[in-house]
Amino acid sequence: SSGINAEYGAKQQALEVVRTLKESIPIERVKMKIRISMGMADSKKCKDHIKALFLTIISEDHDGQFELMGLSEPGNYKQLAELVGKHSRGKGMCEVIGVEETAENAVFD
C-alpha cells in the first residue's frame, strides 16, 4: 500500500519511499564523513564499538589523542555522538566534516 498517511511524519514516509524504491532502483543513502576525537584513556572502553559503526576507516591516529575519520551511514551519527559524549564526559568531539564524493544514485536525507 502506498500513498500519504497523515499518521506518520514526513521523514518516516520519505524513508519508506526510499526503501520501496531500493527494491527496483539501485539507490543508496550518501555516506557521511565523520571525525571522532577524544582522549586515549577515554577511548579504551568504546573505540571498538565506535569503529564498528563506520563502513570505512579513512584514518586513525593514537598520538596523544584517539582520532578517527571515516565514512558512516547517516543513521549512525546520533549513536556515535552519544558514545563519544558519554565516554569522554563531554570533552570529545564527533563532527560531520562532509559527505562521500560518491555515486550518481545517492540520495540525501
DSSP file (Angstrom, degrees, kcal/mol; ACC not computed):
  #  RESIDUE AA STRUCTURE BP1 BP2  ACC     N-H-->O    O-->H-N    N-H-->O    O-->H-N    TCO  KAPPA ALPHA  PHI   PSI    X-CA   Y-CA   Z-CA
    1    1 A S              0   0    0      0, 0.0     2,-0.3     0, 0.0     0, 0.0   0.000 360.0 360.0 360.0 128.7    0.0    0.0    0.0
    2    2 A S        +     0   0    0      2,-0.0     2,-0.2    15,-0.0    15,-0.0  -0.810 360.0  84.5-124.5 167.6    1.4    3.4   -1.0
    3    3 A G  S    S-     0   0    0     -2,-0.3     2,-0.4     2,-0.1     0, 0.0  -0.688  78.7 -47.5 128.6 176.2    0.2    6.9   -0.6
    4    4 A I        -     0   0    0     -2,-0.2     2,-0.5     2,-0.0    -2,-0.0  -0.669  44.3-167.0 -87.0 133.8    0.3    9.6    2.0
    5    5 A N    >   -     0   0    0     -2,-0.4     3,-1.7     3,-0.1     8,-0.1  -0.969  12.3-156.4-122.9 114.4   -0.6    8.7    5.6
    6    6 A A  T 3  S+     0   0    0     -2,-0.5    -1,-0.1     1,-0.3     4,-0.1   0.625  88.4  71.3 -66.3 -13.0   -1.2   11.7    7.9
    7    7 A E  T 3  S+     0   0    0      2,-0.1     2,-0.3    -3,-0.0    -1,-0.3   0.684  94.4  62.3 -76.5 -16.6   -0.5    9.5   11.0
    8    8 A Y  S <  S-     0   0    0     -3,-1.7    -3,-0.1     1,-0.1     2,-0.0  -0.831  88.3-109.2-114.0 148.9    3.3    9.3   10.1
    9    9 A G     >  -     0   0    0     -2,-0.3     4,-2.2     1,-0.1     5,-0.2  -0.241  30.6-110.2 -70.5 162.1    5.8   12.1    9.8
   10   10 A A  H  > S+     0   0    0      1,-0.2     4,-2.6     2,-0.2     5,-0.2   0.895 116.7  50.1 -60.4 -43.4    7.2   13.3    6.5
   11   11 A K  H  > S+     0   0    0      2,-0.2     4,-2.7     1,-0.2     5,-0.2   0.926 109.9  50.4 -64.8 -43.4   10.7   11.9    7.2
   12   12 A Q  H  > S+     0   0    0      1,-0.2     4,-1.7     2,-0.2    -1,-0.2   0.911 113.2  46.4 -60.4 -41.9    9.4    8.5    8.2
   13   13 A Q  H  X S+     0   0    0     -4,-2.2     4,-2.2     2,-0.2    -1,-0.2   0.890 111.1  52.0 -68.2 -38.4    7.3    8.4    5.0
   14   14 A A  H  X S+     0   0    0     -4,-2.6     4,-2.4     1,-0.2    -2,-0.2   0.912 108.7  50.5 -63.8 -41.9   10.2    9.5    2.8
   15   15 A L  H  X S+     0   0    0     -4,-2.7     4,-2.3     1,-0.2    -1,-0.2   0.873 109.4  51.7 -63.4 -35.9   12.4    6.8    4.3
   16   16 A E  H  X S+     0   0    0     -4,-1.7     4,-2.4    -5,-0.2    -1,-0.2   0.899 108.6  50.7 -65.9 -40.7    9.7    4.3    3.5
   17   17 A V  H  X S+     0   0    0     -4,-2.2     4,-2.9     2,-0.2    -2,-0.2   0.922 110.0  50.1 -62.0 -43.9    9.6    5.5   -0.1
   18   18 A V  H  X S+     0   0    0     -4,-2.4     4,-2.4     1,-0.2    -2,-0.2   0.921 109.8  50.8 -61.3 -43.8   13.4    5.2   -0.4
   19   19 A R  H  X S+     0   0    0     -4,-2.3     4,-0.7     1,-0.2    -1,-0.2   0.920 112.5  46.8 -58.8 -43.6   13.1    1.6    0.9
   20   20 A T  H >< S+     0   0    0     -4,-2.4     3,-0.9     1,-0.2     4,-0.4   0.918 112.2  49.5 -65.1 -43.9   10.5    0.8   -1.6
   21   21 A L  H >X S+     0   0    0     -4,-2.9     4,-2.8     1,-0.2     3,-1.7   0.858 100.4  65.4 -63.8 -34.8   12.4    2.4   -4.5
   22   22 A K  H 3< S+     0   0    0     -4,-2.4    -1,-0.2     1,-0.3    -2,-0.2   0.774  90.6  66.5 -59.5 -25.4   15.6    0.5   -3.5
   23   23 A E  T << S+     0   0    0     -3,-0.9    -1,-0.3    -4,-0.7    -2,-0.2   0.792 119.8  18.1 -66.6 -26.7   13.7   -2.7   -4.4
   24   24 A S  T <4 S+     0   0    0     -3,-1.7    -2,-0.2    -4,-0.4    -1,-0.2   0.588 125.2  49.9-120.2 -15.8   13.7   -1.7   -8.1
   25   25 A I  S  < S-     0   0    0     -4,-2.8     2,-2.0     2,-0.1    -1,-0.2  -0.987  81.1-121.8-127.8 134.5   16.3    1.0   -8.5
   26   26 A P        +     0   0    0      0, 0.0     2,-0.3     0, 0.0    -4,-0.1  -0.501  56.2 148.4 -76.5  81.8   20.0    0.8   -7.2
   27   27 A I        -     0   0    0     -2,-2.0     2,-0.3    -9,-0.1    79,-0.2  -0.855  23.9-172.7-115.0 152.9   20.0    3.8   -4.9
   28   28 A E  E     -a  106   0A   0     77,-1.0    79,-2.0    -2,-0.3     2,-0.2  -0.981  30.4-105.8-139.5 151.7   21.9    4.3   -1.7
   29   29 A R  E     -a  107   0A   0     -2,-0.3    79,-0.2    77,-0.2     2,-0.1  -0.520  48.2-102.3 -71.4 144.9   22.0    7.0    1.0
   30   30 A V        -     0   0    0     77,-1.9     2,-0.3    -2,-0.2    79,-0.1  -0.458  37.3-119.9 -69.3 140.8   25.0    9.2    0.8
   31   31 A K        -     0   0    0     -2,-0.1    69,-2.8    42,-0.1     2,-0.3  -0.619  21.4-130.2 -84.3 140.1   27.7    8.3    3.4
   32   32 A M  E     -BC  72  99B   0     40,-2.7    40,-2.3    -2,-0.3     2,-0.7  -0.710   9.2-135.9 -89.5 139.1   28.7   10.9    6.0
   33   33 A K  E     -BC  71  98B   0     65,-2.9    64,-3.1    -2,-0.3    65,-0.9  -0.868  33.6-175.0 -92.8 116.4   32.4   11.7    6.5
   34   34 A I  E     -BC  70  96B   0     36,-2.7    36,-2.1    -2,-0.7     2,-0.5  -0.907  18.4-155.4-121.3 139.5   32.7   11.8   10.3
   35   35 A R  E     -BC  69  95B   0     60,-2.9    60,-2.6    -2,-0.4     2,-0.4  -0.963   9.1-166.2-114.9 130.5   35.7   12.8   12.5
   36   36 A I  E     +BC  68  94B   0     32,-3.2    32,-2.3    -2,-0.5     2,-0.4  -0.926   8.8 176.8-112.8 137.1   35.9   11.5   16.1
   37   37 A S  E     +BC  67  93B   0     56,-2.5    56,-3.1    -2,-0.4     2,-0.3  -0.972  14.9 135.4-143.9 127.2   38.4   12.9   18.6
   38   38 A M  E     -B   66   0B   0     28,-2.1    28,-3.2    -2,-0.4     5,-0.1  -0.980  55.5 -71.4-161.2 165.1   38.8   12.1   22.3
   39   39 A G  E  >  -B   65   0B   0     -2,-0.3     4,-1.8    26,-0.2    26,-0.2  -0.259  41.4-122.1 -61.6 148.2   41.4   11.3   24.9
   40   40 A M  H  > S+     0   0    0     24,-0.8     4,-0.9     1,-0.2     3,-0.2   0.915 112.5  49.7 -58.6 -45.6   43.2    8.0   24.7
   41   41 A A  H >4 S+     0   0    0      1,-0.2     3,-0.6     2,-0.2     4,-0.4   0.898 111.1  50.2 -62.2 -40.0   42.1    6.8   28.2
   42   42 A D  H 34 S+     0   0    0      1,-0.2     3,-0.5     2,-0.1     4,-0.4   0.825 107.9  54.2 -66.5 -31.0   38.5    7.7   27.4
   43   43 A S  H >X S+     0   0    0     -4,-1.8     4,-2.6     1,-0.2     3,-0.7   0.676  83.7  86.1 -79.7 -16.5   38.6    5.8   24.1
   44   44 A K  T << S+     0   0    0     -4,-0.9     4,-0.3    -3,-0.6    -1,-0.2   0.876  94.1  40.5 -55.0 -42.9   39.7    2.5   25.6
   45   45 A K  T 34 S+     0   0    0     -3,-0.5    -1,-0.2    -4,-0.4     4,-0.2   0.719 128.3  27.7 -79.3 -20.8   36.2    1.3   26.5
   46   46 A C  T <> S+     0   0    0     -3,-0.7     4,-2.8    -4,-0.4     5,-0.2   0.515  86.5  95.1-122.8  -5.2   34.4    2.4   23.4
   47   47 A K  H  X S+     0   0    0     -4,-2.6     4,-2.8     1,-0.2     5,-0.2   0.862  88.9  50.2 -64.3 -33.6   36.8    2.6   20.4
   48   48 A D  H  > S+     0   0    0     -4,-0.3     4,-1.7    -5,-0.2    -1,-0.2   0.911 113.0  46.9 -67.4 -40.0   35.9   -0.9   19.1
   49   49 A H  H  > S+     0   0    0      2,-0.2     4,-0.7     1,-0.2    -2,-0.2   0.912 113.7  48.8 -65.4 -42.7   32.2    0.0   19.3
   50   50 A I  H >< S+     0   0    0     -4,-2.8     3,-1.3     1,-0.2     4,-0.3   0.944 110.8  49.7 -61.3 -48.7   32.8    3.3   17.6
   51   51 A K  H >< S+     0   0    0     -4,-2.8     3,-1.5     1,-0.3    -1,-0.2   0.834 103.0  61.3 -62.0 -32.2   34.9    1.7   14.8
   52   52 A A  H 3< S+     0   0    0     -4,-1.7    -1,-0.3     1,-0.3    -2,-0.2   0.734  97.0  60.2 -66.9 -21.5   32.1   -0.9   14.3
   53   53 A L  T << S+     0   0    0     -3,-1.3    20,-0.5    -4,-0.7     2,-0.4   0.481  91.6  84.8 -86.0  -2.2   29.7    1.9   13.3
   54   54 A F    <   -     0   0    0     -3,-1.5    18,-0.2    -4,-0.3     3,-0.2  -0.803  60.4-160.2 -99.5 141.9   31.9    3.0   10.4
   55   55 A L  S    S+     0   0    0     16,-2.8     2,-0.4    -2,-0.4    17,-0.2   0.839  85.6  16.1 -81.4 -38.7   31.7    1.4    7.0
   56   56 A T  E     -D   71   0B   0     15,-1.5    15,-2.4     0, 0.0     2,-0.6  -0.999  68.4-145.2-138.9 132.5   35.2    2.7    6.0
   57   57 A I  E     -D   70   0B   0     -2,-0.4    13,-0.3    13,-0.2     3,-0.1  -0.889  15.8-179.4 -96.2 120.5   38.0    4.0    8.2
   58   58 A I  E     -     0   0B   0     11,-2.7     2,-0.3    -2,-0.6    12,-0.2   0.888  68.0  -7.6 -85.7 -44.7   39.9    6.7    6.3
   59   59 A S  E     -D   69   0B   0     10,-2.0    10,-2.7     2,-0.0     2,-0.4  -0.995  55.8-167.4-152.6 151.9   42.5    7.5    9.0
   60   60 A E  E     -D   68   0B   0     -2,-0.3     2,-0.4     8,-0.2     8,-0.2  -0.993   8.9-175.2-142.7 133.0   43.2    6.5   12.6
   61   61 A D  E     +D   67   0B   0      6,-3.0     6,-2.7    -2,-0.4    -2,-0.0  -0.990  18.3 178.5-134.3 137.0   45.7    8.2   15.0
   62   62 A H        +     0   0    0     -2,-0.4     2,-1.6     4,-0.2     4,-0.2  -0.010  39.4 130.9-122.7  26.9   46.7    7.4   18.5
   63   63 A D  S    S-     0   0    0      2,-0.2     2,-0.2     1,-0.2     3,-0.1  -0.601  99.2 -45.9 -87.2  82.2   49.3   10.1   19.0
   64   64 A G  S    S+     0   0    0     -2,-1.6   -24,-0.8   -25,-0.0     2,-0.3  -0.065 136.6  49.8  85.5 -35.7   48.2   11.5   22.4
   65   65 A Q  E    S-B   39   0B   0     -2,-0.2     2,-0.7   -26,-0.2   -26,-0.2  -0.935  86.4-116.9-130.0 153.1   44.5   11.6   21.3
   66   66 A F  E     +B   38   0B   0    -28,-3.2   -28,-2.1    -2,-0.3     2,-0.4  -0.853  42.6 174.5 -88.6 116.2   42.3    8.9   19.8
   67   67 A E  E     +BD  37  61B   0     -6,-2.7    -6,-3.0    -2,-0.7     2,-0.4  -0.988   6.6 175.1-127.6 135.6   41.3   10.4   16.4
   68   68 A L  E     -BD  36  60B   0    -32,-2.3   -32,-3.2    -2,-0.4     2,-0.4  -1.000   8.8-173.8-140.3 135.6   39.4    8.5   13.8
   69   69 A M  E     +BD  35  59B   0    -10,-2.7   -11,-2.7    -2,-0.4   -10,-2.0  -0.999  27.8 125.4-129.8 135.3   38.0    9.7   10.4
   70   70 A G  E     -BD  34  57B   0    -36,-2.1   -36,-2.7    -2,-0.4     2,-0.4  -0.968  54.6 -80.5-168.3-177.2   35.7    7.5    8.3
   71   71 A L  E     +BD  33  56B   0    -15,-2.4   -16,-2.8    -2,-0.3   -15,-1.5  -0.854  44.9 169.7-104.2 135.7   32.5    7.0    6.4
   72   72 A S  E     -B   32   0B   0    -40,-2.3   -40,-2.7    -2,-0.4   -18,-0.1  -0.954  40.3 -93.8-141.1 158.5   29.3    6.0    8.1
   73   73 A E    >   -     0   0    0    -20,-0.5     3,-2.1    -2,-0.3     4,-0.4  -0.480  38.6-120.3 -66.8 142.6   25.6    5.7    7.4
   74   74 A P  G >  S+     0   0    0      0, 0.0     3,-1.3     0, 0.0     4,-0.4   0.831 111.6  64.3 -54.7 -32.9   23.7    8.9    8.4
   75   75 A G  G 3  S+     0   0    0      1,-0.2     4,-0.4     2,-0.1     3,-0.2   0.647  95.7  59.0 -67.1 -14.2   21.6    6.8   10.8
   76   76 A N  G <> S+     0   0    0     -3,-2.1     4,-2.4     1,-0.2    -1,-0.2   0.586  80.1  87.5 -89.6 -11.1   24.7    6.1   12.9
   77   77 A Y  H <> S+     0   0    0     -3,-1.3     4,-2.9    -4,-0.4     5,-0.2   0.914  86.6  49.7 -58.3 -47.3   25.7    9.7   13.7
   78   78 A K  H  > S+     0   0    0     -4,-0.4     4,-2.4     1,-0.2    -1,-0.2   0.919 112.3  47.8 -60.2 -44.4   23.5   10.0   16.8
   79   79 A Q  H  > S+     0   0    0     -4,-0.4     4,-2.3     2,-0.2    -1,-0.2   0.899 112.6  49.4 -64.2 -40.6   24.8    6.8   18.3
   80   80 A L  H  X S+     0   0    0     -4,-2.4     4,-2.6     2,-0.2     5,-0.2   0.944 111.6  48.5 -61.8 -48.0   28.4    7.9   17.6
   81   81 A A  H  X S+     0   0    0     -4,-2.9     4,-2.6     1,-0.2    -2,-0.2   0.888 112.2  49.2 -61.1 -40.0   27.9   11.3   19.2
   82   82 A E  H  X S+     0   0    0     -4,-2.4     4,-2.6    -5,-0.2     5,-0.2   0.905 111.1  49.4 -67.0 -41.2   26.3    9.7   22.3
   83   83 A L  H  X S+     0   0    0     -4,-2.3     4,-2.5     2,-0.2     5,-0.2   0.938 114.1  45.1 -61.7 -47.2   29.2    7.2   22.7
   84   84 A V  H  X S+     0   0    0     -4,-2.6     4,-1.8     1,-0.2     8,-0.4   0.936 115.2  47.5 -63.3 -46.6   31.8   10.0   22.4
   85   85 A G  H  <>S+     0   0    0     -4,-2.6     5,-2.1    -5,-0.2     4,-0.5   0.918 114.9  45.4 -61.1 -44.9   29.9   12.3   24.7
   86   86 A K  H ><5S+     0   0    0     -4,-2.6     3,-0.6     1,-0.2    -2,-0.2   0.936 118.0  40.6 -65.5 -48.6   29.4    9.6   27.4
   87   87 A H  H 3<5S+     0   0    0     -4,-2.5    -1,-0.2     1,-0.2    -2,-0.2   0.699 120.2  43.2 -79.8 -18.5   32.9    8.1   27.4
   88   88 A S  T ><5S-     0   0    0     -4,-1.8     3,-1.6    -5,-0.2    -1,-0.2   0.360 106.2-123.3-104.0   4.7   34.7   11.4   27.1
   89   89 A R  T < 5S-     0   0    0     -3,-0.6    -3,-0.2    -4,-0.5    -4,-0.1   0.895  75.5 -50.2  52.8  43.0   32.4   13.1   29.7
   90   90 A G  T 3 <S+     0   0    0     -5,-2.1    -1,-0.3    -6,-0.3    -5,-0.1   0.443 124.0 100.2  81.8  -0.1   31.6   15.8   27.1
   91   91 A K    <   +     0   0    0     -3,-1.6    -2,-0.1    -6,-0.2    -6,-0.1   0.669  63.6  82.7 -92.8 -17.6   35.2   16.6   26.2
   92   92 A G  S    S-     0   0    0     -8,-0.4     2,-0.4    -7,-0.1   -54,-0.2  -0.185  70.2-131.7 -81.1 176.9   35.4   14.6   23.0
   93   93 A M  E     -C   37   0B   0    -56,-3.1   -56,-2.5     2,-0.0     2,-0.4  -0.995  19.9-179.8-136.7 137.1   34.2   15.6   19.6
   94   94 A C  E     +C   36   0B   0     -2,-0.4     2,-0.4   -58,-0.2   -58,-0.2  -0.943  24.1 168.2-133.0 110.4   32.1   13.9   16.9
   95   95 A E  E     -C   35   0B   0    -60,-2.6   -60,-2.9    -2,-0.4     2,-0.6  -0.962  37.7-129.4-133.1 144.5   31.7   16.0   13.8
   96   96 A V  E     +C   34   0B   0     -2,-0.4   -62,-0.2   -62,-0.2     3,-0.1  -0.786  26.1 177.1 -84.6 122.4   30.4   15.7   10.3
   97   97 A I  E     -     0   0B   0    -64,-3.1     2,-0.3    -2,-0.6   -63,-0.2   0.365  57.3 -52.8-110.5   4.0   33.1   17.0    8.0
   98   98 A G  E     -C   33   0B   0    -65,-0.9   -65,-2.9     2,-0.0     2,-0.3  -0.970  58.5 -81.0 157.5-168.8   31.4   16.3    4.7
   99   99 A V  E     -C   32   0B   0     -2,-0.3   -67,-0.2   -67,-0.3     2,-0.1  -0.905  51.3 -84.8-127.3 158.9   29.9   13.6    2.6
  100  100 A E        -     0   0    0    -69,-2.8     2,-0.9    -2,-0.3   -69,-0.1  -0.374  36.4-123.7 -60.8 131.6   31.4   10.9    0.5
  101  101 A E        +     0   0    0     -2,-0.1     2,-0.1   -71,-0.1    -1,-0.1  -0.733  65.7 158.9 -74.7 110.8   32.2   12.0   -3.0
  102  102 A T        -     0   0    0     -2,-0.9   -72,-0.1     1,-0.2    -1,-0.0  -0.444  34.1 -43.2-136.0-170.0   30.1    9.3   -4.4
  103  103 A A    >   -     0   0    0     -2,-0.1     3,-1.1     1,-0.1    -1,-0.2  -0.092  49.7-114.9 -60.8 157.2   28.0    7.5   -6.9
  104  104 A E  T 3  S+     0   0    0      1,-0.2    -1,-0.1   -77,-0.0   -77,-0.0   0.670 109.6  61.6 -70.0 -17.8   25.4    9.3   -9.1
  105  105 A N  T 3  S+     0   0    0    -79,-0.1   -77,-1.0     2,-0.1    -1,-0.2   0.227  74.1 123.7 -97.9  16.0   22.5    7.3   -7.4
  106  106 A A  E <   -a   28   0A   0     -3,-1.1     2,-0.4   -79,-0.2   -77,-0.2  -0.471  46.3-152.0 -77.1 147.1   22.9    8.6   -3.9
  107  107 A V  E     -a   29   0A   0    -79,-2.0   -77,-1.9    -2,-0.1     2,-0.4  -0.947   5.5-141.0-118.3 142.3   20.1   10.3   -2.1
  108  108 A F              0   0    0     -2,-0.4   -79,-0.0   -79,-0.2     0, 0.0  -0.801 360.0 360.0 -97.8 139.5   20.4   12.9    0.7
  109  109 A D              0   0    0     -2,-0.4    -1,-0.1   -79,-0.1   -94,-0.1   0.326 360.0 360.0-147.1 360.0   18.1   12.9    3.6
